Amino acid sequence: MDHLAAEELQFLTINDILRESTTIPRRSPKTFYQITLTLIFPLSFAILAHSLFTHPLINQLDNNNNNISGPHLTPSQTRHDWTILLLIQFSYFIFLFAFSLLSTAAVVFTVASLYTAKEVSFYTTISAVPTVFKRLLITFLCVTLLMIGYNTVFLLFLLMFVVAVETDKTMLALFALVVVCLLFLVVHVYITALWHLASVVSVLEPVYGFAAMKKSYELLKGKVRMAFKLVFGYLIVCGIISSVFASVVVHGGESFGVFARIVAGGFLVGVLVIVNLIGLLVQSVFYYICKSYHHQEIDKTALHDQLGGYLGEYAPLKSNIQMENLDV
């Protein structure tokens, strides 16, 4: 990426972005290998494998509630299974949340270090992650508030659709269905793009939280269509991987042998690891493209100092990364 002039980055296509993203790990293969093994692999494994633990419990509870033939649970056993299920789900979401932010912090920091010709190693990356994690956490909590509002509206229209179908109100059901689809295909994808770009901003610029979201919103202008394609493509690929894993590994006991399911599961986890790594790299590259599109030159010296500050090195009190916003 650094072989291109800053003003040329804005002209990169999606294929160019993917090509540039996949070449980045070659510059420090050992570092990216260790990041992938310690952070991205556990994240990807958890995303797919958690259903292996929850599916039997959900089936057992569902069968008991529907009085399906088989061993029935006593009330105490039902409460115990519900408790186990909720604990697994809670632990899963905490794990997913933590490793998602840790992976983002590690990859964004490493890519920026390579961009500024800063010395890169797994040790320096991990040393910077705790400080970067705090900034990402605050930004994530701010995005969560936005997602709560979105989910509330989404659930209201989804409920409207269900009620309209049950009461045979065709026009109302059609209206609610259109709104639900638009909310997911437009609003959900846009918020996801906003969050991912705000995460990079939180690491590379002296802002985080709502300020990072505002900066992300400004950077997305003019590149919204590209962001939509990247995010939607990522969600589609992840959805396909999850669906195949569910049908073959989780629900495929009657159609596939144990060995085949283990091989398929391992392969799908490996594919998801690659997809998540490329997704994080694309997230970083897209930030530089947006900066180039808005003619906001990045001062590599200031960015170098910003990254050094995460490691306890001396950094100026005021970063020059965004000096383009202070020009008269």
VOBA-1610 file (N, C-alpha, C; in pm, whole numbers, padded with zeros to 5 digits, always signed):
BEGIN
Met+00081-00120+00000Met+00000+00000+00000Met+00085+00126+00000Asp+00199+00121+00069Asp+00283+00240+00078Asp+00361+00266-00050His+00350+00173-00149His+00416+00197-00277His+00334+00290-00366Leu+00210+00319-00322Leu+00123+00409-00395Leu+00128+00547-00332Ala+00119+00651-00416Ala+00112+00786-00363Ala-00022+00804-00291Ala-00022+00889-00187Ala-00143+00906-00106Ala-00264+00945-00190Glu-00242+01032-00291Glu-00355+01077-00372Glu-00405+00969-00468Glu-00328+00862-00486Glu-00369+00753-00575Glu-00457+00651-00506Leu-00455+00648-00374Leu-00530+00547-00300Leu-00681+00559-00324Gln-00729+00680-00345Gln-00873+00702-00362Gln-00928+00633-00488Phe-00841+00600-00582Phe-00885+00541-00708Phe-00885+00388-00705Leu-00848+00329-00591Leu-00847+00183-00581Leu-00989+00127-00589Thr-01005+00019-00666Thr-01134-00050-00674Thr-01140-00155-00563Ile-01254-00222-00554Ile-01269-00327-00453Ile-01169-00439-00477Asn-01149-00476-00602Asn-01049-00579-00633Asn-00909-00534-00593Asp-00879-00406-00617Asp-00749-00352-00577Asp-00733-00356-00425Ile-00840-00323-00354Ile-00836-00323-00207Ile-00808-00465-00156Leu-00877-00562-00212Leu-00857-00701-00170Leu-00714-00746-00202Arg-00664-00705-00318Arg-00528-00742-00357Arg-00425-00681-00263Glu-00443-00551-00232Glu-00350-00483-00142Glu-00358-00544-00002Ser-00478-00576+00041Ser-00497-00631+00176Ser-00429-00766+00193Thr-00437-00850+00089Thr-00378-00983+00100Thr-00226-00982+00091Thr-00169-00872+00042Thr-00022-00864+00035Thr+00041-00810+00163Ile-00039-00746+00248Ile+00016-00686+00370Ile+00084-00788+00462Pro+00023-00905+00489Pro+00088-01001+00580Pro+00225-01048+00533Arg+00254-01038+00404Arg+00384-01083+00353Arg+00498-00995+00404Arg+00467-00874+00448Arg+00570-00783+00495Arg+00615-00817+00636Ser+00530-00886+00710Ser+00568-00931+00844Ser+00492-01061+00874Pro+00525-01168+00803Pro+00447-01293+00813Pro+00444-01352+00953Lys+00555-01344+01026Lys+00558-01403+01159Lys+00460-01331+01253Thr+00457-01198+01245Thr+00367-01120+01330Thr+00222-01154+01301Phe+00185-01156+01173Phe+00046-01185+01137Phe+00010-01330+01166Tyr+00106-01419+01153Tyr+00080-01559+01188Tyr+00046-01571+01337Gln+00121-01500+01421Gln+00097-01506+01566Gln-00034-01438+01604Ile-00064-01325+01538Ile-00192-01257+01563Ile-00308-01348+01524Thr-00295-01412+01410Thr-00400-01501+01362Thr-00419-01619+01456Leu-00310-01678+01501Leu-00316-01797+01586Leu-00372-01766+01724Thr-00334-01652+01782Thr-00372-01620+01921Thr-00503-01543+01934Leu-00543-01470+01829Leu-00662-01385+01841Leu-00771-01420+01739Ile-00735-01425+01612Ile-00837-01444+01508Ile-00888-01588+01503Phe-00799-01686+01525Phe-00844-01825+01526Phe-00942-01853+01641Pro-00912-01815+01766Pro-01010-01838+01873Pro-01143-01768+01846Leu-01137-01647+01788Leu-01260-01573+01755Leu-01342-01650+01652Ser-01278-01695+01545Ser-01348-01766+01438Ser-01402-01900+01488Phe-01322-01970+01568Phe-01365-02100+01622Phe-01489-02083+01710Ala-01489-01979+01794Ala-01601-01955+01884Ala-01729-01921+01806Ile-01714-01843+01698Ile-01830-01803+01618Ile-01905-01925+01566Leu-01829-02025+01521Leu-01892-02144+01463Leu-01923-02251+01567Ala-01831-02274+01658Ala-01841-02391+01747Ala-01939-02373+01862His-01978-02249+01894His-02064-02232+02012His-02198-02302+01994Ser-02244-02315+01869Ser-02372-02381+01845Ser-02366-02531+01876Leu-02246-02589+01875Leu-02232-02730+01911Leu-02272-02754+02056Phe-02255-02653+02140Phe-02288-02665+02282Phe-02432-02624+02311Thr-02481-02524+02237Thr-02616-02474+02264Thr-02725-02555+02194His-02693-02612+02078His-02795-02685+02000His-02858-02801+02078Pro-02780-02889+02144Pro-02844-02999+02219Pro-02936-02948+02330Leu-02894-02842+02399Leu-02978-02788+02507Leu-03107-02728+02452Ile-03095-02653+02343Ile-03214-02592+02282Ile-03311-02699+02234Asn-03257-02805+02172Asn-03342-02914+02125Asn-03415-02982+02240Gln-03342-03006+02349Gln-03401-03073+02464Gln-03512-02989+02526Leu-03486-02860+02539Leu-03587-02770+02596Leu-03708-02757+02503Asp-03682-02753+02373Asp-03791-02740+02276Asp-03877-02864+02274Asn-03814-02980+02277Asn-03889-03106+02279Asn-03974-03117+02405Asn-03920-03073+02516Asn-03993-03080+02643Asn-04115-02987+02641Asn-04097-02868+02584Asn-04208-02771+02579Asn-04318-02817+02484Asn-04279-02889+02377Asn-04377-02933+02277Asn-04430-03073+02304Asn-04392-03131+02420Asn-04438-03264+02460Asn-04406-03371+02355Ile-04290-03358+02292Ile-04247-03458+02194Ile-04198-03581+02269Ser-04224-03697+02211Ser-04185-03822+02278Ser-04036-03825+02306Gly-04002-03879+02419Gly-03863-03883+02462Gly-03857-03851+02610Pro-03740-03850+02667Pro-03726-03820+02810Pro-03767-03677+02840His-03859-03661+02935His-03906-03528+02972His-03830-03479+03094Leu-03813-03349+03100Leu-03737-03287+03209Leu-03829-03245+03321Thr-03781-03260+03440Thr-03853-03208+03555Thr-03834-03057+03558Pro-03918-02983+03632Pro-03901-02838+03640Pro-03761-02796+03685Ser-03703-02870+03779Ser-03569-02835+03826Ser-03464-02859+03717Gln-03482-02967+03640Gln-03390-02995+03530Gln-03403-02888+03421Thr-03527-02845+03397Thr-03550-02741+03296Thr-03482-02611+03337Arg-03498-02574+03464Arg-03433-02452+03513Arg-03281-02464+03504His-03231-02584+03533His-03086-02607+03527His-03036-02591+03383Asp-03110-02648+03287Asp-03069-02639+03146Asp-03077-02495+03096Trp-03181-02423+03137Trp-03192-02282+03099Trp-03075-02200+03155Thr-03039-02232+03278Thr-02926-02162+03340Thr-02797-02188+03264Ile-02774-02316+03230Ile-02653-02353+03155Ile-02653-02284+03018Leu-02769-02284+02951Leu-02780-02222+02819Leu-02750-02073+02825Leu-02807-02005+02924Leu-02784-01862+02938Leu-02639-01831+02973Leu-02578-01915+03056Leu-02437-01895+03091Leu-02347-01913+02970Ile-02378-02016+02888Ile-02300-02038+02766Ile-02314-01919+02672Gln-02436-01871+02653Gln-02460-01759+02563Gln-02392-01631+02614Phe-02401-01608+02744Phe-02339-01490+02803Phe-02187-01496+02787Ser-02129-01613+02818Ser-01984-01630+02805Ser-01941-01614+02659Tyr-02024-01666+02570Tyr-01993-01656+02426Tyr-01988-01511+02381Phe-02088-01432+02419Phe-02093-01293+02377Phe-01979-01211+02437Ile-01942-01240+02562Ile-01829-01171+02623Ile-01699-01207+02550Phe-01682-01334+02521Phe-01563-01382+02449Phe-01558-01320+02309Leu-01673-01322+02240Leu-01681-01267+02105Leu-01648-01119+02104Phe-01705-01046+02198Phe-01683-00902+02210Phe-01535-00872+02237Ala-01476-00943+02333Ala-01338-00916+02371Ala-01241-00948+02258Phe-01254-01066+02199Phe-01159-01106+02095Phe-01180-01029+01965Ser-01301-00982+01941Ser-01325-00898+01824Ser-01249-00767+01836Leu-01258-00703+01953Leu-01186-00577+01975Leu-01035-00599+01980Leu-00992-00708+02042Leu-00849-00736+02049Leu-00790-00761+01910Ser-00863-00835+01827Ser-00816-00862+01691Ser-00810-00734+01610Thr-00911-00650+01625Thr-00913-00522+01554Thr-00795-00436+01596Ala-00772-00426+01728Ala-00662-00345+01779Ala-00529-00394+01726Ala-00508-00525+01726Ala-00380-00582+01684Ala-00354-00559+01536Val-00454-00586+01452Val-00435-00574+01307Val-00420-00429+01265Val-00505-00341+01316Val-00497-00199+01278Val-00363-00140+01321Phe-00319-00171+01442Phe-00191-00121+01491Phe-00076-00173+01405Thr-00079-00301+01372Thr+00030-00360+01293Thr+00035-00302+01152Val-00080-00288+01087Val-00084-00229+00952Val-00032-00087+00954Ala-00072-00009+01055Ala-00026+00130+01065Ala+00125+00135+01090Ser+00176+00042+01170Ser+00320+00037+01195Ser+00397+00010+01067Leu+00346-00082+00987Leu+00409-00110+00857Leu+00402+00011+00766Tyr+00289+00081+00770Tyr+00269+00198+00684Tyr+00367+00310+00717Thr+00402+00322+00846Thr+00493+00428+00889Thr+00637+00379+00902Ala+00663+00256+00856Ala+00798+00197+00864Ala+00846+00182+01007Lys+00750+00165+01100Lys+00785+00142+01240Lys+00817-00006+01259Glu+00909-00034+01348Glu+00947-00173+01373Glu+00825-00253+01419Val+00806-00368+01358Val+00688-00450+01385Val+00729-00585+01442Ser+00661-00622+01549Ser+00677-00755+01606Ser+00551-00788+01684Phe+00532-00915+01712Phe+00414-00956+01788Phe+00419-00896+01929Tyr+00539-00885+01985Tyr+00555-00831+02120Tyr+00509-00685+02126Thr+00553-00603+02029Thr+00514-00461+02031Thr+00364-00446+02008Thr+00310-00530+01921Thr+00166-00523+01896Thr+00086-00555+02021Ile+00121-00665+02087Ile+00050-00705+02209Ile+00070-00603+02320Ser+00187-00539+02324Ser+00214-00437+02426Ser+00123-00316+02407Ala+00089-00285+02282Ala+00006-00169+02253Ala-00143-00197+02269Val-00181-00324+02259Val-00322-00361+02257Val-00400-00313+02380Pro-00350-00326+02504Pro-00430-00282+02619Pro-00473-00136+02611Thr-00382-00046+02569Thr-00417+00096+02558Thr-00516+00118+02444Val-00490+00052+02331Val-00578+00066+02216Val-00716+00008+02248Phe-00719-00100+02325Phe-00844-00167+02359Phe-00940-00073+02432Lys-00886+00009+02522Lys-00971+00103+02597Lys-01042+00200+02503Arg-00970+00250+02403Arg-01028+00344+02307Arg-01135+00275+02223Leu-01105+00152+02180Leu-01201+00076+02100Leu-01326+00042+02182Leu-01306+00014+02310Leu-01418-00019+02397Leu-01515+00098+02408Ile-01463+00218+02427Ile-01548+00337+02439Ile-01623+00361+02308Thr-01553+00346+02196Thr-01619+00362+02066Thr-01727+00257+02046Phe-01697+00134+02086Phe-01795+00026+02072Phe-01919+00053+02155Leu-01902+00104+02277Leu-02016+00133+02363Leu-02102+00244+02302Cys-02038+00340+02238Cys-02114+00448+02172Cys-02192+00392+02053Val-02129+00303+01977Val-02199+00240+01865Val-02314+00153+01916Thr-02294+00090+02032Thr-02398+00006+02091Thr-02525+00085+02118Leu-02511+00209+02165Leu-02628+00294+02188Leu-02704+00316+02058Leu-02629+00337+01949Leu-02693+00354+01818Leu-02763+00225+01775Met-02698+00110+01802Met-02756-00019+01765Met-02881-00051+01846Ile-02886-00006+01971Ile-03007-00028+02054Ile-03126+00043+01992Gly-03103+00167+01947Gly-03210+00241+01881Gly-03253+00172+01752Tyr-03156+00127+01673Tyr-03187+00057+01547Tyr-03264-00072+01575Asn-03217-00152+01671Asn-03283-00280+01701Asn-03425-00260+01753Thr-03447-00153+01828Thr-03581-00123+01879Thr-03678-00098+01762Val-03635-00014+01670Val-03718+00015+01552Val-03739-00111+01468Phe-03631-00189+01450Phe-03637-00312+01371Phe-03738-00411+01431Leu-03731-00430+01562Leu-03821-00524+01628Leu-03966-00477+01624Leu-03988-00347+01632Leu-04125-00293+01625Leu-04187-00323+01489Phe-04112-00300+01383Phe-04165-00328+01248Phe-04176-00478+01223Leu-04087-00557+01282Leu-04097-00702+01269Leu-04222-00752+01340Leu-04250-00697+01458Leu-04372-00732+01530Leu-04496-00689+01451Met-04487-00570+01389Met-04598-00523+01306Met-04625-00619+01191Phe-04517-00671+01131Phe-04532-00765+01020Phe-04600-00894+01066Val-04557-00947+01181Val-04616-01071+01234Val-04764-01053+01264Val-04798-00942+01331Val-04938-00914+01365Val-05021-00897+01238Ala-04966-00826+01138Ala-05038-00803+01013Ala-05065-00934+00939Val-04968-01026+00943Val-04987-01156+00877Val-05095-01236+00948Glu-05093-01235+01081Glu-05191-01313+01157Glu-05332-01257+01144Thr-05344-01127+01119Thr-05476-01063+01107Thr-05516-01043+00960Asp-05436-01099+00868Asp-05465-01094+00724Asp-05473-00952+00669Lys-05390-00863+00721Lys-05382-00727+00668Lys-05264-00721+00570Thr-05295-00750+00444Thr-05192-00769+00344Thr-05107-00645+00321Met-05171-00529+00305Met-05097-00406+00276Met-05006-00367+00391Leu-05056-00381+00513Leu-04975-00349+00630Leu-04857-00445+00641Ala-04882-00573+00612Ala-04775-00673+00618Ala-04669-00643+00512Leu-04713-00605+00392Leu-04620-00572+00284Leu-04536-00449+00321Phe-04601-00349+00378Phe-04530-00228+00420Phe-04426-00259+00527Ala-04467-00337+00628Ala-04375-00372+00736Ala-04259-00456+00684Leu-04286-00547+00590Leu-04180-00631+00533Leu-04078-00547+00456Val-04126-00449+00379Val-04037-00361+00304Val-03948-00281+00399Val-04007-00229+00505Val-03930-00152+00603Val-03827-00238+00672Val-03864-00361+00710Val-03770-00453+00776Val-03652-00483+00684Cys-03680-00510+00556Cys-03573-00539+00460Cys-03482-00418+00441Leu-03542-00300+00430Leu-03462-00179+00413Leu-03378-00150+00537Leu-03435-00174+00654Leu-03361-00151+00778Leu-03237-00240+00783Phe-03252-00366+00741Phe-03136-00455+00745Phe-03038-00426+00634Leu-03089-00414+00511Leu-03000-00400+00395Leu-02933-00263+00388Val-02996-00162+00447Val-02941-00026+00439Val-02886+00020+00574Val-02973+00028+00674Val-02933+00086+00802Val-02832-00004+00874His-02860-00133+00881His-02771-00225+00952His-02633-00228+00887Val-02630-00237+00755Val-02501-00242+00684Val-02426-00110+00702Tyr-02499+00002+00697Tyr-02434+00133+00713Tyr-02375+00148+00853Ile-02451+00109+00955Ile-02400+00119+01093Ile-02277+00030+01111Thr-02279-00088+01050Thr-02164-00178+01057Thr-02042-00114+00994Ala-02060-00052+00877Ala-01949+00017+00809Ala-01899+00134+00895Leu-01993+00207+00953Leu-01958+00320+01039Leu-01877+00274+01160Trp-01917+00163+01219Trp-01847+00109+01336Trp-01706+00065+01301His-01692-00010+01191His-01560-00060+01153His-01463+00055+01122Leu-01512+00156+01052Leu-01425+00270+01020Leu-01394+00351+01146Ala-01493+00364+01235Ala-01470+00436+01361Ala-01368+00363+01448Ser-01363+00230+01438Ser-01264+00153+01514Ser-01123+00187+01468Val-01104+00199+01336Val-00972+00235+01284Val-00936+00378+01325Val-01034+00468+01316Val-01012+00607+01356Val-00971+00614+01503Ser-01032+00531+01586Ser-01002+00532+01730Ser-00858+00493+01759Val-00799+00412+01670Val-00661+00368+01689Val-00562+00468+01631Leu-00594+00521+01514Leu-00497+00599+01439Leu-00507+00750+01457Glu-00614+00797+01517Glu-00631+00941+01535Glu-00658+00970+01683Pro-00633+01093+01726Pro-00648+01126+01868Pro-00794+01148+01910Val-00886+01068+01857Val-01027+01077+01893Val-01081+00935+01910Tyr-01187+00922+01989Tyr-01255+00794+02004Tyr-01394+00822+02057Gly-01476+00719+02070Gly-01613+00738+02115Gly-01698+00807+02008Phe-01783+00899+02052Phe-01871+00969+01958Phe-01792+01054+01860Ala-01678+01106+01902Ala-01593+01185+01812Ala-01541+01098+01698Ala-01506+00973+01728Ala-01460+00881+01623Ala-01575+00845+01530Met-01696+00831+01583Met-01812+00803+01499Met-01840+00920+01404Lys-01828+01042+01456Lys-01850+01159+01373Lys-01745+01166+01262Lys-01618+01139+01298Lys-01511+01140+01199Lys-01534+01030+01095Ser-01581+00914+01139Ser-01610+00803+01049Ser-01722+00841+00953Tyr-01824+00907+01005Tyr-01936+00953+00922Tyr-01888+01048+00812Glu-01796+01137+00847Glu-01742+01232+00750Glu-01656+01161+00645Leu-01576+01063+00690Leu-01489+00992+00597Leu-01568+00904+00500Leu-01683+00854+00543Leu-01763+00766+00458Leu-01827+00841+00341Lys-01843+00971+00353Lys-01906+01048+00247Lys-01829+01030+00116Gly-01900+00993+00013Gly-01836+00971-00116Gly-01789+00828-00136Lys-01781+00752-00028Lys-01736+00612-00037Lys-01839+00517+00025Val-01963+00565+00041Val-02066+00483+00104Val-02098+00360+00020Arg-02106+00377-00111Arg-02139+00263-00197Arg-02032+00154-00187Met-01907+00194-00187Met-01799+00096-00174Met-01804+00028-00038Ala-01830+00106+00067Ala-01840+00050+00202Ala-01953-00051+00210Phe-02068-00021+00145Phe-02181-00112+00143Phe-02142-00245+00078Lys-02074-00237-00035Lys-02035-00359-00106Lys-01940-00444-00022Leu-01845-00378+00043Leu-01747-00451+00124Leu-01813-00518+00244Val-01895-00441+00317Val-01960-00495+00437Val-02062-00603+00401Phe-02143-00574+00300Phe-02246-00672+00260Phe-02182-00800+00209Gly-02073-00787+00132Gly-02002-00905+00085Gly-01947-00987+00199Tyr-01890-00918+00299Tyr-01836-00987+00417Tyr-01947-01061+00492Leu-02062-00995+00511Leu-02173-01058+00583Leu-02227-01178+00507Ile-02234-01168+00374Ile-02283-01280+00293Ile-02190-01400+00304Val-02059-01376+00293Val-01962-01486+00302Val-01969-01553+00439Cys-01975-01471+00545Cys-01984-01527+00680Cys-02114-01605+00699Gly-02223-01553+00640Gly-02351-01622+00648Gly-02348-01758+00581Ile-02282-01764+00465Ile-02271-01891+00392Ile-02189-01992+00473Ile-02077-01946+00528Ile-01992-02035+00608Ile-02069-02089+00728Ser-02141-02000+00798Ser-02218-02041+00916Ser-02329-02139+00879Ser-02395-02115+00765Ser-02505-02203+00722Ser-02453-02342+00688Val-02341-02349+00616Val-02283-02479+00581Val-02237-02552+00707Phe-02176-02480+00800Phe-02131-02540+00926Phe-02250-02597+01004Ala-02359-02519+01008Ala-02478-02564+01082Ala-02539-02689+01018Ser-02549-02690+00886Ser-02614-02802+00818Ser-02529-02929+00817Val-02397-02914+00808Val-02310-03031+00798Val-02260-03077+00935Val-02208-02984+01015Val-02143-03021+01141Val-02243-03032+01256Val-02332-02932+01268Val-02423-02930+01383Val-02543-03023+01361His-02607-03013+01244His-02729-03091+01218His-02706-03211+01127Gly-02582-03238+01088Gly-02558-03342+00988Gly-02523-03477+01043Gly-02562-03505+01166Gly-02527-03632+01228Gly-02583-03753+01156Glu-02702-03740+01095Glu-02765-03853+01028Glu-02713-03872+00886Ser-02657-03766+00827Ser-02614-03772+00687Ser-02463-03787+00671Phe-02388-03742+00771Phe-02242-03744+00761Phe-02181-03816+00880Gly-02070-03885+00855Gly-02000-03953+00963Gly-01922-03855+01049Val-01873-03903+01163Val-01800-03818+01257Val-01675-03759+01192Phe-01601-03845+01120Phe-01477-03798+01057Phe-01505-03689+00954Ala-01607-03709+00872Ala-01642-03610+00770Ala-01683-03477+00834Arg-01756-03485+00944Arg-01799-03362+01012Arg-01680-03290+01075Ile-01585-03365+01129Ile-01465-03303+01188Ile-01382-03234+01080Val-01365-03303+00967Val-01288-03245+00856Val-01358-03119+00803Ala-01490-03129+00782Ala-01566-03015+00731Ala-01561-02899+00830Gly-01574-02930+00959Gly-01569-02825+01061Gly-01435-02756+01064Gly-01328-02834+01060Gly-01194-02776+01060Gly-01170-02689+00937Phe-01216-02737+00822Phe-01199-02661+00698Phe-01275-02528+00704Leu-01400-02532+00753Leu-01482-02412+00759Leu-01427-02311+00859Val-01373-02360+00972Val-01310-02269+01068Val-01189-02202+01003Gly-01111-02281+00929Gly-00995-02225+00859Gly-01035-02118+00758Val-01143-02145+00683Val-01191-02046+00585Val-01236-01918+00656Leu-01307-01934+00769Leu-01354-01816+00842Leu-01237-01737+00899Val-01132-01804+00942Val-01012-01735+00991Val-00955-01646+00881Ile-00944-01700+00761Ile-00891-01623+00648Ile-00982-01504+00616Val-01113-01529+00614Val-01210-01423+00585Val-01201-01311+00688Asn-01192-01348+00816Asn-01184-01247+00922Asn-01053-01167+00915Leu-00943-01235+00886Leu-00815-01165+00873Leu-00819-01066+00757Ile-00867-01113+00642Ile-00877-01023+00527Ile-00974-00908+00555Gly-01083-00938+00626Gly-01178-00834+00661Gly-01115-00724+00745Leu-01033-00762+00843Leu-00966-00664+00928Leu-00862-00584+00849Leu-00794-00650+00756Leu-00696-00580+00672Leu-00766-00482+00578Val-00878-00525+00519Val-00955-00437+00431Val-01005-00316+00509Gln-01047-00338+00632Gln-01093-00230+00719Gln-00987-00122+00734Ser-00862-00164+00751Ser-00752-00068+00766Ser-00723+00003+00634Val-00716-00073+00525Val-00686-00014+00395Val-00795+00086+00355Phe-00920+00051+00383Phe-01032+00139+00346Phe-01021+00274+00415Tyr-00968+00277+00537Tyr-00948+00404+00609Tyr-00855+00496+00530Tyr-00744+00441+00482Tyr-00648+00523+00407Tyr-00707+00570+00274Ile-00794+00488+00216Ile-00861+00527+00091Ile-00955+00644+00116Cys-01030+00639+00225Cys-01121+00748+00259Cys-01044+00878+00286Lys-00931+00866+00356Lys-00848+00984+00383Lys-00798+01043+00251Ser-00758+00957+00159Ser-00709+01003+00029Ser-00821+01069-00050Tyr-00940+01012-00045Tyr-01054+01066-00120Tyr-01088+01208-00075His-01074+01232+00055His-01105+01365+00110His-00982+01455+00113His-00874+01411+00048His-00750+01488+00039His-00696+01526+00177Gln-00707+01433+00269Gln-00655+01452+00404Gln-00524+01373+00416Glu-00416+01443+00393Glu-00286+01377+00396Glu-00251+01332+00537Ile-00198+01211+00547Ile-00157+01156+00677Ile-00010+01185+00698Asp+00019+01253+00806Asp+00157+01281+00843Asp+00214+01153+00907Lys+00301+01085+00834Lys+00353+00957+00884Lys+00434+00974+01012Thr+00500+01091+01025Thr+00578+01116+01147Thr+00485+01126+01268Ala+00374+01199+01250Ala+00277+01214+01359Ala+00211+01080+01391Leu+00180+01003+01287Leu+00120+00872+01310Leu+00219+00780+01380His+00345+00790+01342His+00451+00712+01407His+00456+00745+01556Asp+00447+00874+01589Asp+00448+00917+01730Asp+00323+00869+01803Gln+00209+00872+01733Gln+00083+00826+01793Gln+00094+00679+01830Leu+00147+00598+01741Leu+00163+00455+01768Leu+00265+00432+01880Gly+00372+00513+01880Gly+00472+00502+01986Gly+00415+00535+02122Gly+00318+00627+02125Gly+00254+00662+02252Gly+00184+00545+02316Tyr+00131+00452+02236Tyr+00066+00333+02291Tyr+00167+00241+02359Leu+00294+00255+02320Leu+00399+00169+02376Leu+00474+00239+02489Gly+00428+00358+02528Gly+00495+00430+02635Gly+00611+00514+02588Glu+00628+00524+02455Glu+00734+00608+02402Glu+00691+00754+02408Tyr+00788+00843+02391Tyr+00755+00985+02392Tyr+00669+01019+02272Ala+00561+01093+02295Ala+00476+01140+02186Ala+00441+01285+02212Pro+00435+01370+02108Pro+00398+01510+02125Pro+00260+01522+02187Leu+00235+01635+02255Leu+00106+01654+02320Leu-00006+01668+02220Lys+00024+01716+02100Lys-00079+01736+01998Lys-00038+01664+01871Ser-00124+01574+01824Ser-00091+01498+01704Ser-00115+01581+01579Asn-00035+01556+01476Asn-00051+01627+01350Asn-00125+01544+01246Ile-00181+01431+01289Ile-00246+01341+01194Ile-00363+01412+01127Gln-00429+01500+01201Gln-00547+01565+01146Gln-00520+01714+01123Met-00398+01752+01099Met-00364+01893+01081Met-00435+01954+00960Glu-00479+01866+00867Glu-00548+01920+00751Glu-00678+01989+00789Asn-00733+01953+00906Asn-00856+02015+00950Asn-00833+02152+01015Leu-00706+02185+01041Leu-00676+02311+01108Leu-00623+02416+01012Asp-00609+02378+00882Asp-00559+02475+00786Asp-00658+02588+00766Val-00605+02709+00753Val-00692+02825+00733Val-00727+02836+00587
//
